[in-house]
Amino acid sequence: MDRERFSKQLDFLREIDKVKSIFRNTVLLDKSRRENDAEHSWHMAVCAMLFQEYANDKNLDMCKVLKMIMLHDVIEIYSGDTFAYDTAGRATQAEREKAAADKLFALLPPDQGKEFRALWDEFEEYSTPESKYARLVDTFMPIYHNYITQGLMWQKMGVTKSKVLERNKHIKAGSEVIWNYVCEIVDDAVAKGYLKDG
């Protein structure tokens, strides 16, 4: 065993434990509290496995998808979580997150740091079938949570139907089936008063 390499891997594991303390603006389905980034990534990973049959691309590299899912939010240890509909926060998000990725993945042995950073970059660049599928799951989960919790955070944050559809229209690039479902539940949320029309 290369002790120096192993030590770097352990350092990374200790550092990413902090992701369990990064709380998002999505609440658990029982409405008891906000979820943390680690819970979100786990739920996403399971969702990705369940929904694979609905992906536009039937030849996805699911191992790569799951790696992207597990790594996509670890940088929020340094950058913080940016609420999807926060215009000011989103203006600086890319810069903050790139700096965070530089810092975090540098903790790893160089070969793993390069691999993990490439996976994170691929997710962010949104140009491959795997990144499109991983991103659809990432954005589907908060929509679904809001629908099941009767729009709790949508209402609290002043989100409207047009904002939800505009912000999440990329879902269609990963799965037309899931996009159609999103449109259905968004319309139903408006009809039930969970989400403002507008």
C-alpha positions in Angstrom: 0.0 0.0 0.0 1.2 3.5 -0.9 0.8 5.2 2.5 0.9 8.7 1.0 -1.8 7.9 -1.5 -3.9 6.3 1.2 -3.5 9.3 3.5 -4.8 11.6 0.7 -7.8 9.4 0.1 -8.6 9.4 3.8 -8.2 13.2 3.9 -10.7 13.5 1.1 -13.2 11.2 2.9 -12.9 13.2 6.1 -13.5 16.4 4.2 -16.5 15.3 2.2 -18.2 14.2 5.5 -19.0 17.9 5.8 -21.5 17.5 2.9 -23.8 16.0 5.5 -24.1 19.4 7.1 -24.9 21.4 3.9 -28.7 21.9 4.1 -30.7 22.5 1.0 -34.0 24.4 0.4 -35.8 21.1 -0.3 -37.7 19.6 2.7 -38.0 15.9 3.4 -41.3 14.4 2.2 -42.5 14.2 5.8 -41.9 18.0 6.1 -39.9 17.6 9.3 -36.7 19.4 8.1 -34.7 20.4 5.1 -32.6 17.7 3.5 -28.8 17.8 3.4 -26.7 17.3 0.3 -25.7 13.8 1.2 -29.3 12.7 1.5 -30.1 14.5 -1.8 -27.3 12.6 -3.6 -28.4 9.2 -2.2 -32.0 9.8 -3.2 -30.9 11.0 -6.7 -28.8 7.8 -7.2 -31.7 5.6 -6.4 -34.0 7.7 -8.6 -31.5 7.4 -11.5 -31.5 3.6 -11.2 -35.3 3.5 -11.1 -35.8 5.9 -14.0 -33.2 4.5 -16.4 -35.9 2.9 -18.6 -37.3 6.4 -19.2 -34.0 7.9 -20.4 -33.9 9.2 -24.0 -30.6 7.5 -24.5 -30.9 3.7 -23.9 -27.2 3.2 -23.8 -26.2 5.2 -20.8 -23.1 4.4 -18.8 -24.9 4.1 -15.5 -21.6 3.7 -13.6 -20.6 7.2 -14.8 -24.0 8.6 -14.1 -23.9 7.4 -10.5 -20.3 8.7 -10.0 -21.5 12.1 -11.3 -24.4 12.1 -8.9 -22.3 11.2 -5.9 -19.8 13.9 -6.7 -21.9 16.7 -8.1 -22.6 18.5 -4.8 -19.5 17.7 -2.7 -18.1 21.1 -3.8 -20.9 22.8 -1.8 -18.7 22.2 1.3 -16.9 25.3 0.1 -19.3 27.1 -2.2 -22.5 26.5 -0.3 -25.9 25.5 -1.8 -27.4 28.0 -4.2 -31.2 28.0 -4.3 -32.4 27.2 -7.9 -34.5 30.4 -8.1 -32.0 32.8 -6.5 -31.0 35.1 -9.3 -28.3 36.9 -7.4 -26.8 33.7 -6.1 -26.8 32.1 -9.5 -24.9 35.0 -11.0 -21.8 34.0 -9.0 -22.5 30.2 -8.7 -20.3 29.0 -11.5 -17.3 30.9 -10.3 -17.7 29.9 -6.6 -18.2 26.3 -7.5 -15.2 26.1 -9.9 -13.0 27.5 -7.1 -14.5 25.0 -4.7 -13.9 22.1 -7.1 -10.2 23.2 -7.6 -9.7 23.1 -3.8 -11.6 19.9 -3.0 -10.4 17.6 -5.7 -6.8 18.8 -5.1 -6.9 16.8 -1.8 -6.9 13.5 -3.8 -4.0 11.7 -5.4 -3.4 13.4 -8.8 -5.0 10.6 -10.9 -8.1 10.4 -8.8 -8.3 14.2 -8.5 -8.2 14.4 -12.3 -10.8 11.7 -12.7 -13.2 13.2 -10.1 -12.8 16.7 -11.5 -13.5 15.5 -15.0 -16.7 13.8 -13.8 -17.8 17.0 -12.0 -16.9 19.1 -15.1 -18.9 16.8 -17.3 -22.0 17.1 -15.1 -21.6 20.9 -15.2 -21.0 21.1 -18.9 -24.2 19.2 -19.6 -23.1 17.9 -23.0 -23.1 14.1 -22.8 -26.1 11.8 -22.4 -24.9 10.8 -19.0 -24.7 14.4 -17.8 -28.1 15.2 -19.2 -29.6 12.2 -17.5 -27.9 13.0 -14.1 -29.0 16.6 -14.3 -32.6 15.7 -15.0 -32.6 13.6 -11.8 -31.0 16.4 -9.9 -33.7 18.8 -10.8 -36.6 16.3 -10.8 -36.1 15.6 -7.1 -36.9 19.1 -5.7 -39.9 19.4 -8.0 -41.2 16.1 -6.8 -40.5 17.0 -3.1 -42.4 20.3 -3.6 -45.3 18.6 -5.2 -45.6 15.9 -2.4 -45.2 18.6 0.3 -48.0 20.7 -1.2 -45.6 23.3 -2.5 -44.2 24.1 1.0 -40.9 25.7 -0.3 -42.3 27.0 -3.6 -44.7 29.1 -1.5 -42.1 30.1 1.0 -39.7 31.2 -1.7 -42.3 32.8 -4.0 -41.8 30.4 -6.9 -44.2 30.4 -9.8 -45.2 27.9 -12.5 -43.3 29.8 -15.2 -40.1 29.8 -13.1 -40.4 26.1 -12.4 -40.9 25.2 -16.1 -38.2 27.6 -17.4 -35.6 26.6 -14.8 -36.2 22.9 -15.5 -36.9 22.6 -19.2 -33.6 20.9 -19.7 -35.2 17.7 -18.2 -36.6 17.0 -21.6 -33.0 16.5 -23.0 -32.6 13.6 -20.6 -36.1 12.1 -20.7 -39.1 13.3 -22.5 -41.2 10.9 -20.4 -40.1 12.5 -17.1 -40.5 16.0 -18.6 -44.1 15.2 -19.5 -44.7 14.0 -16.0 -43.1 17.2 -14.6 -45.5 19.2 -16.7 -48.4 17.2 -15.4 -47.6 17.6 -11.7 -46.8 21.3 -12.1 -50.2 21.9 -13.7 -51.8 19.8 -10.9 -49.8 21.8 -8.3 -51.3 25.0 -9.7 -54.8 23.5 -9.7 -54.4 22.5 -6.1 -53.0 25.8 -5.0 -49.5 24.5 -4.2 -47.9 26.7 -6.9 -48.8 30.1 -8.2 -49.7 30.4 -11.8 -47.6 33.0 -13.5 
